[in-house]
């Protein structure tokens, strides 16, 4: 007779010990459910149900076990759980790759999982959303990162968290639920157009987004519309949340209204002392610099360059996208001033930082400044 695998034998023993003692016969209690977790723990609590979201336990502390944490189920619900064995295995492999930062190999798994779980609640859905988000941002797919970000935000707001082994750190900032690598800072290119289209799909009536997610989606869409020179969507309602305060100030700092820009810059400058060296300082300095470059006063634009140079000088390792945008904006400003050598040097630094940065294509598409478009007149 074929010998059972060791883990099945152990579960069978635990199953027999979990049953209350009773005489053999018709009055024997039904067999108990046992769940073996990936970390080796055995859960012997009653199972209420099994579905795509995970395993619902109804013991003294009812909870939902995510599929990426489940290794094996025995007992009455074993057959139902077996239908999700492939999902559990895929989620587990994706989680392992995410934990060891092997994002290139994790990305195809998370793409499949997010497509499956995008509209589901529960911890497996959160792991799928945050994993897809991390992979897409790492690959430079900012438009593709929008949907998993907003979904992860909604699940975090609903109280979902990711338990189990190996430990996964939250992808979103715990206080704001923003993603430090996804600021509302864009340039006019095809990726910004794709991002704006993705955001438009997120705010359809009946989408069921929490008010914070809907408001952030609307603000990011306004930020993209400003760069694309398109009509602005209606501003979202004002909610008292630190994420909305920061994002609204960054978006308003690019407004066509000089008074709105100035007021937003004052609030951004006041916030610089709050988190020196952190991602929020980087976001604020990028917003301040780009806002000041919109002013007609040369002194204001010089102050804008000073703010922008903080990004490549201090934040390039942690904020490479923003550092690239800052270099591109500074290059364009130096070209407007007629300093072609400085403009070229800044453009070359951007290419060294990231040869695929979207701001490079934006720079190439800019019309030549008026001073450079006109050929120099011959000396008399």
Secondary structure, DSSP 8 states (H G I E B T S, - for coil): -----HHHHHHHHHHHHHS----SSTT------EEEETTS-EE-S-EEEEETTEEEE-STT-EEE-GGGEEEEESTTHHHHHTTHHHHHHHHHHHHHHHTT-HHHHHHHHHHHHHHHTT--SHHHHHHHHHHHHHHHHTT-HHHHHHHHHHHHHHHHTT----SSS----SS-TTT---TT--S---SSHHHHHHHHHHHHHT-TT----HHHHHHHHHHHHHHHHHHT------------HHHHHHHHHHHTT-S-HHHHHHHHHHHHHTGGGSTTSHHHHHHHHHHHHHHTTSS-HHHHHHHHHHHHHIIIIITTT-HHHHHHHHHHHHHHHHHTT-HHHHHHHHHHHHHH-TT-HHHHHHHHS---HHHHS------
